[in-house]
Amino acid sequence: MNRKNKILQIDTENASLKHRKTAKDSWHLTTHGIQIFENKGLVEEFAPNRLNFYVVALNRNGTAKKNIGLLEYDIQPLTIHFLAPSTVHTLTNLSTDIDGFYICFTPEFYYKFCINQNWLSELPFYQNEGIPLFQLSTDDFDTLEHLFQNIYKEQKHQQVDSHELIWTWLQQIHLLTKRFYQKNVVEELSNPKTDNQSALVRRFKKLVDKFFIEKKLIAEYADELLISAPYLSEIVKNQTGQSPIFWLHQRIYLESKYYLAHSNLSAKEIAETLDFSSAAHFSKFFKKHSGGQTPTKFKQQLKN
């Protein structure tokens, strides 16, 4: 089947219950379109997640692992990271001293005050090809943290024109981060000493994130990268210890866990969505990649 991949997203009103130790914080994203939280109180994500709003997170202390699609990033002190809507991700290995801020905002909130309706999608750290997490210098971190603090305080004491004021600080965060991105990421990637093979593997994984439903042949990804399939296989194997087909299957497995966790689709419907020939084929695939767990058992485990 060539059923179009259907993207399901987490309802903004329920997301906080899944990601915080208490439900005392209310997101209000459906009403106001923006909210800022402290990182303290976050819980690990057992299943992959996908939100229908943007996230920008500033980490002062502590560590964690952030998986965005097939790529894994280390959240360290003095880092900033971004999530665009519909991005599949997980957050794991949180240290007890994790500390910082994260801002959640909807496209509707942002473009209420922005003339250019494509501006966010043009920012490199929100793009599929970009790097969504990077390290900041102490001075750059302090500059951004001041803006996060402004938003946090303004949110607590809602006054006249609060949302307009918050938007201006959010825009400053984006503009400054765009500048820091150029300094910290673009210049590093353009450095002759940068490992070109690692960059190729990163590009391959990002292509898999984008095309894993419609492109099932490694040769198709090699064509996208303008290299031969044997060369792609050699580089990916050397860099990761796994074959390209392993990473393609991992992405499909990741998506299947997302559907099982956050939708009411049956195994047959998930199989159709992910382009399996049958529910039995999907179940066999899932058991292989989960270490013997069936889709039904995985779904039941989430309820416990």
Residue pairs with C-beta under 8 A, 6 or more apart in sequence:
1 272
1 275
1 277
2 214
2 275
3 272
3 273
3 275
4 213
5 213
5 255
5 273
5 274
6 273
7 50
7 86
8 50
8 258
8 259
8 262
8 263
9 50
9 51
9 52
9 85
9 86
10 18
10 49
10 50
10 51
10 52
10 262
11 52
12 27
12 29
12 30
12 51
12 52
12 53
12 104
12 106
13 27
13 29
13 30
15 27
15 49
15 51
16 23
16 25
16 26
16 27
17 23
18 43
18 45
18 49
19 42
19 43
19 45
19 49
19 91
20 37
20 41
20 42
20 43
21 41
21 42
21 43
22 41
25 37
25 41
26 35
27 35
27 104
28 35
29 35
29 53
29 104
29 105
29 106
29 109
32 109
32 163
33 105
33 106
33 108
33 109
33 110
33 112
33 163
34 103
34 104
34 105
34 106
34 109
34 163
34 166
34 167
34 170
35 103
35 104
35 105
35 155
36 101
36 102
36 103
36 104
36 148
36 151
36 152
36 155
37 101
37 102
37 104
38 99
38 100
38 101
38 152
39 57
39 59
39 62
39 98
39 99
39 100
39 101
39 102
40 98
40 99
42 91
42 94
42 98
43 94
44 91
44 92
44 93
44 94
45 89
45 90
45 91
45 92
46 261
46 302
47 90
47 257
47 258
47 260
47 261
47 262
47 302
48 88
48 89
48 90
48 254
48 255
48 257
48 258
48 261
49 88
49 89
49 90
49 258
49 262
50 86
50 87
50 88
50 89
50 258
50 262
51 83
51 85
51 86
51 87
51 104
52 85
52 86
52 106
53 85
53 104
53 105
53 106
53 107
54 82
54 83
54 84
54 85
54 104
54 105
54 106
54 107
54 110
54 120
54 126
55 82
55 83
55 102
55 103
55 104
56 80
56 81
56 82
56 83
56 102
56 103
56 170
56 173
56 174
56 177
57 75
57 80
57 81
57 82
57 83
57 100
57 101
57 102
57 103
58 79
58 80
58 100
58 101
58 102
58 141
58 144
58 145
58 148
59 75
59 76
59 77
59 78
59 79
59 80
59 81
59 98
59 99
59 100
60 77
60 78
60 99
60 100
60 141
60 145
61 77
61 97
61 98
61 99
61 100
62 75
62 77
62 94
62 95
62 96
62 97
62 98
62 99
62 100
63 74
63 75
63 76
63 77
63 93
63 94
63 95
63 98
64 75
64 91
64 92
64 93
64 94
64 95
64 98
65 72
65 73
65 74
65 75
65 91
65 92
65 93
66 72
66 73
66 74
66 75
66 81
66 89
66 90
66 91
66 133
67 73
67 89
67 90
67 91
67 92
68 83
68 87
68 88
68 89
68 132
69 87
69 88
69 89
69 205
69 206
69 208
69 209
69 251
69 254
70 205
70 206
70 208
70 209
70 247
70 250
70 251
70 254
71 202
71 205
71 206
73 81
73 132
73 133
74 133
75 81
75 133
76 135
78 135
78 136
78 137
78 138
78 141
79 133
79 134
79 135
79 136
80 133
80 134
80 136
80 141
80 144
80 177
80 180
81 132
81 133
81 134
82 125
82 126
82 132
82 133
83 89
83 132
84 120
84 121
84 126
84 127
85 107
88 209
88 254
88 255
88 258
101 145
101 148
101 149
101 152
103 148
103 151
103 170
103 173
105 170
107 120
109 163
109 167
110 120
110 167
110 170
111 117
112 167
113 163
113 164
113 167
114 167
114 171
120 126
120 174
121 127
123 130
123 174
123 177
123 178
124 130
124 131
124 178
124 181
124 185
124 186
125 131
125 132
125 134
125 177
125 178
125 181
126 132
128 206
128 209
128 210
129 203
129 206
130 181
130 185
131 181
131 185
131 189
134 180
134 181
134 184
134 185
135 184
136 144
136 180
136 184
140 176
140 180
143 176
144 173
144 176
144 177
147 169
147 170
147 172
147 173
147 176
148 173
150 169
151 166
151 169
151 170
154 162
154 165
154 166
154 169
155 162
155 166
188 194
189 199
197 235
197 238
197 239
198 239
200 225
200 227
200 232
200 235
201 235
201 236
201 239
201 240
203 225
204 221
204 225
204 232
204 236
204 244
204 247
205 247
207 215
207 221
207 224
207 225
208 221
208 247
208 248
208 251
209 251
211 220
211 221
211 224
212 248
212 251
212 252
212 255
213 274
213 275
214 275
215 221
216 248
216 275
218 229
218 232
218 233
218 244
218 245
218 248
219 229
221 232
221 244
222 228
222 229
222 231
222 232
225 232
232 244
233 243
233 244
236 242
236 243
236 244
236 247
237 243
240 247
249 285
249 289
250 289
252 274
252 285
253 285
253 286
253 289
253 290
255 274
256 270
256 274
256 282
256 285
256 286
256 295
257 298
259 265
259 270
259 273
259 274
260 270
260 295
260 298
260 299
260 302
261 299
261 302
263 270
265 273
266 279
267 279
267 282
267 283
267 295
267 296
268 278
268 279
270 282
270 295
271 277
271 278
271 279
271 281
271 282
274 282
276 282
276 285
282 295
283 294
283 295
286 293
286 294
286 295
286 298
287 293
287 294
290 298
293 301
